[in-house]
Structures are given as C-alpha cells and as structure tokens.
Amino acid sequence: MWTATKRPYRRGPPPPGTGYVRRGPAPAPATDDAAKPRASTAPVPLRKPVFTTIDKLRPQTHGHTLTARVLSARTVLDKQSPHLGRTRVAECLVGDHTGTILVTARNGQIDLVKPDTTVIFRNAKIDMFKGTMRLAVDKWGRIEVTEAADFKVKEDNNMSLVEYELVDVAEEED
C-alpha cells in the first residue's frame, strides 16, 4: 500500500545525503550589483560561412555550405492530399568542380533548383537512401539562387553512386 508523505517546499541547496549534485558553478550571492543591467546586450556578429566541396561530403553529416550547378531535375512525386495539400519531391543532379551528387528537393525548393542554374546550399545535410548519399535541405537550411559559377562540373565522380553499409562495431573488453 502506498502512503503519502507531505514534504515542505524548500528553497536553497538540497539537504546533504540526497544524491543530488549541483551542475555548474554556484550562483553568485545577491548584492546591490544584481539590480544593474547587463553590460553587453549587443548582438553576436555572424561567422563567415565555410564552403565545402562535393567530394568531401560523408554519410550522416550536416551543416554543409556549398555552391553547385544544377545539371538535371526530375519530379519523383507530385501528390494532392486533402490534409497536407500538394506534396512534391524531385531528385536533382548537382555538381561542382570535384563531383556530382543527387539532391532531394521538396515543395518550394523545386522551383529554385531548375537545370542550368547555380545555387548555394546552406546548412545542408546528407541523408542516406538505400545505402547511397543524398543532399537535402530541411527547415533549418536554405537554398539560394546565385549568379552563374565559372567552374566546369566533374561529371565522372558521382558521389550518389557510391554505396555505403552501416556496420556495428563491438567494443573489445579488457
């Protein structure tokens, strides 16, 4: 049978021997300085993006920023749903001077990735589909159309044709 015990509400540190441990530094004691506003409320300056190339992309990675030229676009799904509205998915082959990769574009992104345009993928991630890599941009990323790039696309290095296999590695016990 369960019995209820009433505990009084307490403020301050937990009683000794409870098993709780404080995380981080102890709060500063209250002084007259607590009423003063914080010294720095200026916004943090943004960092410059670090651009990568297609040949450096690896499975299950994220946060990539790269510039690529769209070579082809093919619609793979165009479906009307009474609950979700229209859903569109397209596979686009994009490339730079190091190789090519397939991009999964969804809904409004399809209008941006037209053939023969140059786009910048910001905060893109690598999704795996049937053991192959696909570049994707979710709600945290962005696709921007930019002026034509001056590189020649290396079409013989398609990173989406490389198959990967997920392997469990068992740790050895000593």
Secondary structure, 3 states (H helix, E strand, C coil): CCCCCCCCCCCCCCCCCCCCCCCCCCCCCCCHHHHCCCCCCCCCCCCCCCECCHHHCCCCCEEEEEEEEEEEEEEEEEEEECCCEEEEEEEEEEEECCEEEEEEEEHHHHHCCCCCCEEEEEEEEEEEECCEEEEECCCCCEEEEECCCCCCCCCCCEHHHCCCCCCCCCCCCC
